Structure formats: C-alpha cells, structure tokens
Amino acid sequence: MSNLKKKTDVWTIISFTLLALFIIFLLFPIAQLLKEAFYTQGAFSLDAFHKFFSQRYYYETIWHSTKIGFSVMFFSLLVGIPFAYFYSFYQLHGKKIIFILCLLCSMSAPFIGAYAWILLLGNSGLITQMLRSIGINGVTIYGEQGIILVQSLSLFPLVVIYMSGAFKSIDNSLMEASESMDCKGVERFFKVVMPLTMPTVLAAAMLVFMRSFADFGAPVLIGRGYETFPVLIYNEYLSENGADYHFAAAISVIAVLITALVFLLQKYATSHFKFTINALHPIVPKKPKKASGILMHIFCYLPIAISLLPQFYIVFMSFRNYSYSVLRPGYSLNNYKKALTKSLQLSVSNTLVISFVTLAIIVLIAVLIAYLVVRRSNVINHAIDTISMLPYIMPGAVVGIAMIIAFSKKPFSLTGTLLIMIIALTIRRLPFTSRSATAAMMEVPMSTEEAAINLGASKLDAFFSITVPMMSNGVIAGAVLSWVSIITEMSSGIILYNNNTITLTISTYESVTGGLFGVAAVFATITTVFTVICLVVYLMVTKSKNDMELIN
C-alpha cells in the first residue's frame, strides 16, 4: 500500500497531467500537421512536396530565408562579439546605459524596426527625401538588403548579451598567462578568448539564425517581392483560392526540417568544444588607451543608436498629421483619435489579456518542469522536458498552421478564440522560461526542502513556500523576457487572429498594409511603451546585478 501511495503521489500526478497536456496541445497538432502534409483525402500523397520542389518560385524561398539567416547571423556576430569584448574587458563610460540600451534593443520587435525604417528610408521617408534633395536616388529599405539590415539591428544585441556572459566566465589568470607569453591584443583575442567561448558563439549564432529564418514581420513589410519561407507559408495558407492546408502543411514540415537540421548541427559543433570554465579570478576591465578608447565607445554606442533611434522616431511620427500614407504639415492627436476607431482599445485589452494569461501559464508549467527534471529525474519527466523544447525549432507560422489544422473542428473547436492564441504563445515561449527555471532550480539546495519536510511541511508546501521563492529571481527574469516576446509576437498571431482577437502587433501590420501610416505609428508606439515597461520590470527584478547576463 505504501509503495502504491509512493508511486501515485502528487508529483506523479503532476507529471502525467503535464504529459497529457503536451500530447493534446503540442504532439497532437504536430501529428495533424504531418497528416495534412502527407495525406490527401485519406490517401498517402507527396503531391504537395512535388508541387513545392517542382516550381522555382516556391523552393527559392528556402534559399532566400537561409541566405538572410546566415547574413544576419554573420553581421550580428561581426558587431556583437567585438561589442561584448570591449564591454567586458575595458572600462567604458556609461556602462549601465549601454547595458540598458542593449536590453531595450534586444526586446524590440523586428517588425517595428521594419516599419520605422519605412518612415525613414521608404519611398516618402525622411532620409530618402533628404538624399533626393542632394541628387542621390535609388537608396531604399525595401528588398533583401533592407531585411538583413533590420534583422541585424534587432538581433545583434542577443549576441552581445550571450558573449558578455561568456567573457565574464574567463579566468583572468589565463589572460595574464597569455600576456606573459607576449600574446596580446588581437592575437590573444583569436588564440585564447575566442576558443574559450566557442560554445557560446555557436549558441548565439544558432539563436540569431533561427530567429531570422522564422521572422515574418520584417520580410512581409519591406520584402516587396523578395519572399521568404514564413511569408510563403502565410500566403499559401491565405491563398486566393482559399486556405490550402495541405500545401501550407507541407511547407511547414520543410521549414521544421531545416531549422531542426541547423539545431542538430549546432549541437554537434558545440559538443566538440564542450568544456567548463570557472572564473576564480574574474576579468578586471582595464582602462583603454585614448585613441582606442574613442573607437571602442563609437563601436558600442553607434550600433545601439542606429537600432533605437528609428523606433523612437515612430513615437515622434505618431503625432504628425497624416492623410493615409501622405505626410501633412503640423502636429496633432488625430492619429490617436483614428486609432480609437481602429480597434485600439480592443487591441490593447487583447494584448494585455493574452500576455498576462499566457505568462501565468508559462511560469507555472516552467516551474513544475524544472522541479520534475531536477528533483524527480525519470523517463517520463525527461520526455516532458524534451517535448516542451520542440517549439524551439518550430517557426511561429508553423505553430499557427498546426493549431488551425488541429483545433478547427470538434472536439477542439478553438479557431478564432483568444484561447487558441494563448495556447500557441504558451508552447512557443515556454522553452525559454523553462530553461531559466531549470537553471535556477539547480542552484536550490535539496537540504532546504528536506528541512522543511522534516519540520512537518508537505512536499507541495515545501515546494511553494521554500523552493519557488528561492528560484524566483531566475524564473521572473526569464518570464519577463518571455513577456516581451509574447507582446511583440506576430508570426503565429497573424494566422490565428480575427477581428475579435486582434492584438497591437497585428493592428500595426494591418495599418501599415492599409496605408494608414499615422495610425500604425500609434499602435507601434504603444507596443514600444509596453516593451519599455517590460525592461523596467526586468531591471527591478534583477536589480542590474547580473550585468548583461540573461537567462538562456
């Protein structure tokens, strides 16, 4: 009887409950997606895949997305690694400001940056008009180069954040030893620093590539005929002849295979550089020489300024007078008045409801998974952990398509509801918070729980009263970052929304595509305000003690 009770304790029940939820809301949609891709009218068929690879227009989008992904990865590493190196190894003026601005850059959505650059370098943009006045024509934000620019400016801060943490893990004695062997400056950077941080470089590179590859907002706003994979999925799902689930599902499967391949290659490469470095003697930033110090400050502040100024320009433009896409003289609140008639209140309320409910679910599940993986390691719990990470390699558009296919008919008729958007965002953003929760859980000593249980507390009481508070900082920090991504989510929401479930990001997109530039500026401004609020909350939680070190 005691053995049966032990086997069926509350944590076992939680394990099976979580497993059941993942089967219903993650594995079932994936299975339905695969079924839709490989079966037509109940019979196995590869017609959709043949259609894709037989027409250049379709398969060329793979090359487009891959090319953009690697280009953005290259430029993000090119800027982010030296940036992080200067930040970590040298005394720079305004370090806290650099830290805060870098965080803000990382939290900003690429699609807002894309719209900001339309206002600056679009056909009627400020910079475009200035260049025309001095006889320079042909400079534009539209097309492949524009997508690479916007995404690079949005994603290089992630490299900075990852690499800064890695650089701070290097023991200073290694630096001193290399100097004693006359290995300094650039030579030391490539022969000592980079090999020590190669696992982090690969992790950051993979994250940037996958985010770029899966991005929908920037390509759809400024692509102008340069179609990427996520945009193709969306366009085929909303085909002129009606929703083609079969073809859209096939494209989605191809997208998952590509991202999974990149993920596995990164894991394989990382395994060859896998080692642990402990900074018993942390790096002591030194004062740079005058000339090099100036260049370092320029190198750090300039990319941030270029990344952020266009987005703050949106705030300014939200008060300008617009007649659709035509800018008129003067300033007013007309754009805000128009936005109120364009579902502003509904967009804000939906965004808040979706973000807070999703965040609450994510935090709860992430904390439970962390405990099960660390404290009750077994096959089922490791399976839950592995399954929960599957959305990490799934572009948002793929998740959206899978949700529509799985939950558009009975018994799960959820299409067009806030609930389906909450489910999609939960499974999309759970991996990031669960990683941070697991890392925080590993730092909680088992003895504290045992002491509480010995004093009469139940296992659940010990968990919620002792364990959860001790891991709260790591969990909340990861949750806030997930909160930002939920607020700015577009790739899955654009497929799942309707007029009743529209959010701020989708309202921005609809306004831009509808030529309502002033109204779009209002929606983008409010989204930016929410992003800043998230940043403030994050800084309050972490109290800036971890200095450019975010939870993976």
N, C-alpha and C positions, 0 to 999 in steps of 0.2 A: 504493500500500500504506500509506504514511504517513497519507494523507487518510482511508482507511478506519479505520485504528487510532485516529486523532483523533476520528472520528465515533462510534466504539464504545468510548471509554474508560470507566473505571469510573463516572464521574458520569452518563454517558448511560445506562448500565445501571441505575443507581440511579433515574434519572428515570422510565424505562419500568417499573421494578419498582413504584415508588410509584403511578404512574398505574394499573397493573393492579390493585393492592390497593384503590385508591379506586373503581375500576369495580366490583370484586367486592363490596366491603363497604359501599359508600355509594350509588353510582349504581344498582346492581342492586336493592337494597332499595327505593330511591325509585321505580324503574321498576315493580317488583312492586306497590308501594303504589298507584301510579296505575292500573295494570292492574286491580287488585282494585276500585278505586273506580269505574272506568268500564266494566268488562266483567262481565257475569253469564252464567255458563255459556257462555263463549266469544263472546258477542254484546255489542256496544256497548249500554250502557244508562245512563240518567240517573235510574233509579228511586230510587237511594239519595239523590241530591241532592233529588229531588222530595219524598221522604219527609221529609227534614230541613226543607225550607223550607215544607212544607205543614202542619206541626204546630208550633204556637206553643211548646210545651214544649221543642222542640229548638232552634229558631232564637233563642229568648230567651236561651239560654246565651251566644250571641255578645255580646249586649248586657250580660249580667252580667259576663263576663270583661273586656270592653272598658271598661265603667264602672269596675270595680275597678282595672283597669290605669291608667287616667287619674287616678283618685282617688289611688291610691298614688303615682303619678308627681308629682302636684300637691303632696301633703303631704311627700314626700321632698325635692322641690326647695325647698319652703317652709321646711323645717327645715335641710336640708343646705347650701344656699347661704349664708345668714347665718352658720351654724356655721363653715363653711370660711373665710368672710371675717374673722370675729373671730379665728380661729386664725391666719390668715396675716398680718393687718395689725396685730395687737395682742399685747402681752406678757401672756400668761395664765399663771397659776400652775398648775404641774403639766402642762406641755405634753406631756412624754413620756408621762405617764399617760393623757392624753386621746388621744394617738396610739395607744397600745397598746390601750386600751379600744375605740376606734373600729374598729381592725382586728379585734378579737375580735367586735364586733357584726356586722361585715361577713362574718365567717366562720361565724357561727351560722346554722343552717338554719331557715327559716320554720316548718317543721312542729314543731320542738322548741319554738319560741316559742309556737306554737298550743297545744301540749299544756300548756306552763307556764301559759298563761292560763286553760286549762280548770281547772287546780288552784286558780287564784286567783278567777276570775270565772265558773266553771261553776256548775251547779245546786247543788253542795255545796262550792263554792270558799271559800277563806278570806275574801276580800274580800266575796263575796256574803253569807256568814253575818254578817259584821260590819255590813253595810248593813241586813240584815234585822233585826238586834238594835236598830237605832235607827229602824226603821219605814220604811226605803227598800226598795222592791221593784221588780222589773222590770229591773234592771241586769244585763246578760248579755253574754258574749263571743260568743255564737252569732249567726250570720247575717252579713249584708253588712258591717255596721259592724265586727264582730269581725275579719273577713278583712282589711279595709282597715287596721285598727289593727296587726294582727300583721305584715302585709307591710310597712307603712310603717316600723315599728320595725326590721325586718330589713334594709331596703333603703336607708334614708336615709344610712347610713354610706358607701355607694358614691358617692353624690353628694358627700359631704364629701371623700372621697379624690380623686375626679376634679377637683373645683373647687379644692382646695388646691394641687394641681399647677399648675393654670391660673393661679391668683392669683400664685403664686411666679414665673411666667414674665413677669409685667408689669414693665416697666422703671420704676424709682422716679422717674425724671425726668419721666415722664408725670403721676405723682401730684403732683409738685412744681409742674409747669406748670399743672395744674388748680387747685391751691391759690392760685397767683399770680393766677389769673383769678377768684378768690373762688368757686370751685366746690369745696365741701367736703361732708363728711358724707354724708347720704342722697342729695343731688343728685349728688355725684361718683360714688357707687355706681351709680346708674342711668344717668348720662350718659357715664361713662368706663369704669368697671370692667366692668359687665355687657356692653356692646357688644364689648369686647376679648376676653371669654371666652365669647361666644355659641356658637362651635363646640363647646366642651366642655360647655356647658349642654345643648345638643341631644343630644350623645353620651350624657351621663349620663341624660337623660330617656328616651332610647330604650332604654338598657340596663335601667333600672328598669321601664319599661312591659313589655318583653318578658319579663323575669323574673317579673313579677307575672302577666302574661297566661298564662304557661306553668306557673305553680306549681300543684302538685297537693296537696301536703301540708296546707297551711293550710285551703283550701276543703273538703277531704274530712273533716277533723277537726272543724271548727267551722262549716261551712256550714249544716248542719241544714236541708236542703231548698233552700237557695239554691245551685243547681247551676251550676258554671262549665264552660267548654269542656273543659279537661283531665279533669275528673271525668266529664263526659258520655262522652268517648272511652273511659275506663276502664270505666264502667258498661255501655256498649254492647258493648264487647269481651267483658265477662263477663256477657252477657245471661242472663236466667233461662232462655231457650230455647236456650242455648249460645252460643258465640262467633260473633258476626255480623261476620266480617271485612269483608264488602262495605260495610256501613253504617259501621263503625268507620273503614275506609279513606277513605270519602267525607268523613266529619267531619274526619279528619286532613288531607286535602287542603285543606279550607276553612280550617283553622287555619293551615296553612303560607301560604296566600294572604294571610290577614290580617296575619300577622307580617311577611311579605315586603313588603306594602304599606307598613306602618309603617316598615320598614327603608329602603325607597326614598324615602319622604317625608322621613325624617331626613337621608338622603344629599343629597337635593335642597335641603333647607333649609340644610344645612351648607355646600354649595357657594356659597351666596350670602353666607356670612360667612367664606369661606376666606381666611385671611391668616396670616402668621407674626409672632410677637412674640418678641423676644430680650431677656432681662433683662441688659443690660450693667451696669446698676446695680440689683441685686436689692432687693426691698422690705425695708425695715428696720422690723420691728414696733415700734410705739411704745406707751408706757405709757398705758392708758386712764384717763380721769378716774374718780374714786372711785365715783360713783353708776352711771355707765355700765359701769364695770368689773365691778361686782357683778352687774348684769344680764347682761353677757356671760358671766360664769362660770356663772351659773344656766342660761343658754340652752345652753351647751355640755355641762355636766355632767348636767343633768336628763334630756334625751332618752336619753343613754347609760345612766343609772341605771335608767330605766323599761324600756329594752330588755334590759339584762343581769340585773337582779335577779330577774325571774321565772324565768330559766333557771337561776340559782344556787339558786332555791327548789326546783327539781326535785331537785337534789343533796340538799338537806335532806329532801325528801319521800321519797326513796329509802330512808331509814332509819326512816320512820314505819310503824306497823302498819296494814296494810290487810286487809280482807276483801273481795276483789274491788274494787268501787269505793267501798266504805264505809270511812271512816277510823275507826280504833280508837285508844284511848289508848295511849301508850307508844312506845318506840323499840326496834328490833331489826335483825338482819341477815336477817330472814325473807324480805324481798323478793329479796335476792341469792340465797338458797337456792332460792327458787321459780324465779328466772331461770335457774339452772343446769339445772333440769328443763325449761325452756322454750327450749332451744337456744341458751343464752348462749354456750357455748364454740364451737359451730358458727357462730353469727352473728359472733363476734369473728374467728375464723380466716378465714371467707369474706370479711369486710370487709378484713382485712389483705392476704390473697392478691390479691383483686380490685384493691384500691387500689394496691399496690406494682407488680403486673404491668402494670396499666393505665398507671401513671405512667411506668414504664420505657419502654413502647412510645411513649407520647406524647412524652417527651423526645427519644427517638431520631428519631422522624419529624419533630418540630418543628425540630430542629437541621438535619436534612437538607433540609427545605423551605426554611428560612432561607438556607442556603448556596446552594441552587439558584436561588432568587429573586434574591438579591443579587449573587452572583458569576457565575452562568450564566443570565442572563436570556434566555429564548426562549419561544416559543408554548407548548410542552409544559409547561415549568416554571410559567409563569403560569397555565396551565389547572389544574395540580395545586394551586396556591395558591388559586385561585378555588373549585375543587371542595371543598377542605378546609374552606372557610368556610361551606358550605351548612348544616351543622348549627346554625350560629349563629342561623338564623331558624326552626329546627325545634323545637317543644316536645318535651320528653322523652317524653311519652306517644306522640307521633307516631313518634319514633325506635323506641320499643319495639314498636309495632304493625308498622312496616316490617320490623323484624328477625324478628318472628314469621312474617309472611307470606312473607318471602324464605327463611328458613332452617329451616322446619318440615318440609321434605321433602327427599328426595335430589336432587342430590348433597351438599347442605349441610344435613344434619340436625343442627342445633345446639341446638334448643329444649330448655330445661331443664338446660343446662350452664353452668358458670362462664364458658366461652369466649364464649358469646353476650352475656353481661353485660359482659365485658371489651371486646368489640368495640363494643357500644353506647356504653359510657362513653368509650372511646377517641375515637370520632368525635364524641361530644357535647362533650368537653372539649379536644380538640385545638386548635380555633381560638384559644383564649385563650393557650395556651402558644406556639403558632406565631407569634402576633403579637409576643409578648415576645421570642422568639428572633430574629425578623426585625429588630426594633428594635435588639437587642444586636449582631447581625451587621453592621448598617450602621455601627456605631462601630468595627469592627475594620479597621485599615488594610490594604489589599491588599499593601503593601510587605513586611509581616512574613511573609506566606505566600511571596511571591516570593523573599525572602531565604533562607528555609528550603529551598525547592526548588533554588535556586542552590547551596546547600551540600550537595546530594545527596539530600535527602529526597524521597520520592514525594509525589504530590498528597494521597493519603489520609493519609500520615504527617504532612504539614504541617497537614492539616485537624484531625486528632485531637490532635496534640501542641502545636500553636500556636493555631489558630483557636478550637477548642472551649474551652480554658481561658480565653481572653481574653473570650469571651462567656458564661462560666459563671454569673456573678452574675445577669445578666438572665434567663437561662434557668431557673436554680434558683428565683429569686424567683417567676417565672410558674408554674413547676412546683408549688411548694408551695401556691400559691393554687388550682391545679387539683386538687391532692391533697385539699384541704378539700372542694371541690365533689364529688369522687368519693366521699368518705366519707359525705357528707350527701345524696347523690343518692337520689331517691325516685321521681320521675315515670316514668322508664323502667324502673327496677328492679322496681316494683310490678307491671308487666306481664310481665316476663321471669323472675321468680324462681319457684322451687318450694321444697319443704321441705328439699332438699339444698343449695340455693344462697341461702338466706335471709341477709340482712345485718342489721346493727344498726338501720338506719333502718326497714326493713320489719318487724323484730321489734317495734320501738316502736309502729308503726302497728297491727300485729296485736294487741298487748297492750291498747292503748287501745280499739280497736273491740270487743275481747273483754271489756272491763270490768275488766281486770287493771291497775289504775292504779299500784299499787306496783311491779309488775314492769316496766311501761312506764317508770317513773321510773328504774329501774336501767339499762335499755337507753339511755335518753336521757342519763343521767349519763355512761356510758362513751363515748357519742358526743361529749359535751361535752369529756371528758378528751382524746380524740383531737384535737379541734379546738384545744384549748389547746396540745397538743404541736406541732401544725402551726404555730401562731402563734409558739411559741418557736423553732422551726426557721427560720421566716421572719426573725425578728428577728436570729438568729445569722448568717444568710446576708447580710442587708442591713446588719447592724450599726447599724440605725436611722439610717443616714446620709442616706437619701433623704427622710426626714421626710414622711410621708403621701403619698408618691408611688408608687403601684403601677403595675405594667405592665399596659397595656390588653390 
